[in-house]
Amino acid sequence: MGCQNPGVQHKCTCGAHSYKTYEVRVFDNESISTLSFVEKGDRWVEGINENDWRIIIDDEVQTLEPKKIIQIPSGMPYTLLKGNSTLDLKITK
């Protein structure tokens, strides 16, 4: 059984993963309407502010609401759909 909270930076003793690091990327509402990415390595993303942005992963549209952690497998393309607000996105590696 894996860690129950994989997107939070912490020292975990479950053995399912190593110590994780994260970065915060800020996208303003003047960004282009869609932003596409492909990351090397698994990622967990979480909106850390109230926002109306969305993310598309594997043809599934999801919201980026605070405390909702979304896993992005290594090599999986994903697209951010711009909202009317600023997006503060926490990306855990």
N, C-alpha and C positions, 0 to 999 in steps of 0.2 A: 504494500500500500504506500502511495506517495505522500508527500507533504500536503497538508490540508490548506496551506496558505503560500503557494509557490511564488506569488508576485510580490511579496513583502520582503524587504531586505532584513534578514535576521540570520542568526546562527541556528541551524536546525540539526537535530540529532536523528531525524528519520532515516537518513542514509540515501534518500531518493535523489538528492542533488547536492552540488557544492554551494559554497557561499556565493550569493548572487550580488551583483552590483547593478545600479540603475542610473539613468540620466533623465533629465526633464527637457523636452523639446516644446517650445512655445510657437504656435502658429496663430497669426492674427487674422482677422476676418477680411483682410485685403490680399491674402494669398490667392493663388489661382484656384479655380473651382474644384479641381481634383489633384491629388498628389499620390503618386504610386511608388512603392518601395518593394525591394526583395532583400531580406537580411540573411547573413550567414549566421547560423546558430539560432536556437529557439529564442523567442522573445515573449514576454508577457506585457501587455499594454493596459493602461488604466487612465482615463480622464481624471485629473485631480481638481478640476473646477467644474462648476455648473456650465454646460455648453450644449449646443445643438448640432455638433458635428456627428458624423457617422463613419463607420469603417466597413469596407467590403472585404471579406476573406472567403475564398472558395465559393463565390457567388451568393454569399449570405450577408445581408446588411444588418449591422448591429449598432446600437448607440454606444457612445463613449462616456457613460455617466460615471460619476465618482464612486469608488469602491467596487466597481464591476471590473474584474480582471479577465482579460481575453488573451488566450494563448495563440501565438503565431508560430507554427512549426518552421524549422529551418528551411529556407528556399521557397517558402510559400509566398507568392505575391499578395500584397494587400494594397488597398486604395483608401485614402482618407477623402471623404466628401465634405467640403467646406460648409460651415454653418454661418450664422450671422454674428456669432460671438467669437471670442478668443478661445483657443484650445491649449491648455497646459496638459501635455501628455507625458506620463511617467512610463518609461520603457525599461524593463528589467531584463538583464541578460543572464 
